Amino acid sequence: MNIYYKVIHLFFTKQAEHIHFFPIGIYDTNEKALSAIDSLKTKEGFGLRPDKFYVYRVLRLRKPKFLNQTYWVDGFTTYTYTK
């Protein structure tokens, strides 16, 4: 088994029932995972909650297909609407 590091970001909207889960990527070292977080902290959307990045150690039998690739590199935008 191999140990990998999965990075996610949680974004809470004003409505408590809306929690957005952004998978950032899976990395082969903790340093690469932390580097990905550092590069995303100032991007649009992530900059609103830079403290909500989390790194988890995961065990995998096989190498992940998209290892060491960061998603959401341009950030994200949110909006709220009323009915």
CORKA-V405234 format. One line per field, one symbol per residue. phi: phi as a letter, one per 20 degrees, with the letter a starting at -180 (. if undefined). Layout:
# CORKA-V405234
phi=???
This chain:
# CORKA-V405234
phi=.ddccddccdceefefedcdddferccecffffffffffegefgnfffcfedecddecdcfdfffdfmdedmfenbdcbccdf
